[in-house]
């Protein structure tokens, strides 16, 4: 599972472990797989999210946080 750091507009941040990140028209979700179903680990209104980063482990064992683009909404409004 990947580690994600969610930074919110109010200055707070949360570091969470999840298998996937997805969005709909209004929210960001982090989810894990449990017994064949997706289970929500974290959700937040997308307008309150300032930045999402994903942690990568380098060959020497150090961590690097890279900014992630939010995925296109699933089942939501398309921006075209």
C-alpha positions as CSV (number, residue, x, y, z in Angstrom):
1,X,0.0,0.0,0.0
2,X,1.1,3.5,-0.7
3,X,1.4,6.3,1.8
4,X,-0.4,9.6,1.0
5,X,0.0,13.0,2.6
6,X,-3.1,15.1,2.3
7,X,-2.6,18.8,3.0
8,X,-5.8,20.8,3.6
9,X,-6.5,24.5,3.1
10,X,-6.6,25.1,6.9
11,X,-2.9,24.2,7.2
12,X,-3.4,20.7,8.7
13,X,-2.2,17.5,7.1
14,X,-2.8,13.8,7.4
15,X,-0.5,10.9,6.4
16,X,-2.5,7.8,5.5
17,X,-1.9,4.4,3.9
18,X,-4.2,3.3,1.0
19,X,-4.3,1.2,-2.1
20,X,-6.0,3.8,-4.3
21,X,-7.1,7.4,-4.5
22,X,-10.2,8.4,-6.4
23,X,-12.5,11.5,-6.7
24,X,-16.1,12.2,-7.6
25,X,-17.6,15.6,-8.4
26,X,-17.2,16.8,-4.8
27,X,-14.9,14.6,-2.7
28,X,-11.5,12.9,-2.5
29,X,-11.3,9.3,-1.3
30,X,-8.5,7.1,-0.2
31,X,-9.5,3.4,-0.2
32,X,-8.1,0.0,0.7
33,X,-9.1,-3.5,-0.5
34,X,-10.7,-5.7,2.2
35,X,-12.4,-9.1,1.5
36,X,-12.8,-8.3,-2.2
37,X,-14.5,-4.9,-1.6
38,X,-13.2,-1.4,-1.4
39,X,-13.2,0.2,2.0
40,X,-12.9,3.9,2.6
41,X,-9.8,5.0,4.7
42,X,-10.3,8.8,4.3
43,X,-12.7,11.2,2.5
44,X,-12.8,15.0,2.4
45,X,-14.5,17.6,0.3
46,X,-12.2,18.2,-2.7
47,X,-12.5,22.0,-2.3
48,X,-10.7,21.7,1.1
49,X,-7.7,19.8,-0.3
50,X,-4.7,22.0,-1.1
51,X,-2.2,19.3,-2.1
52,X,-1.9,15.5,-2.2
53,X,1.6,13.9,-2.1
54,X,2.6,10.2,-2.4
55,X,5.7,8.7,-0.6
56,X,8.3,6.9,-2.7
57,X,11.2,4.9,-1.2
58,X,14.5,5.5,-2.9
59,X,17.1,2.8,-3.5
60,X,19.1,4.0,-0.5
61,X,16.0,3.7,1.8
62,X,15.2,7.4,2.0
63,X,11.8,8.7,1.3
64,X,10.7,11.3,-1.3
65,X,7.3,12.9,-1.3
66,X,6.1,13.7,-4.8
67,X,3.0,15.7,-5.6
68,X,0.1,13.6,-7.1
69,X,-2.4,14.9,-9.5
70,X,-6.0,14.2,-8.5
71,X,-7.6,11.5,-10.6
72,X,-10.5,12.4,-12.9
73,X,-13.9,12.0,-11.2
74,X,-15.6,8.6,-11.5
75,X,-19.3,8.9,-12.2
76,X,-19.2,12.7,-11.6
77,X,-19.3,15.8,-13.8
78,X,-16.7,15.9,-16.6
79,X,-14.8,19.1,-17.2
80,X,-15.1,19.3,-21.0
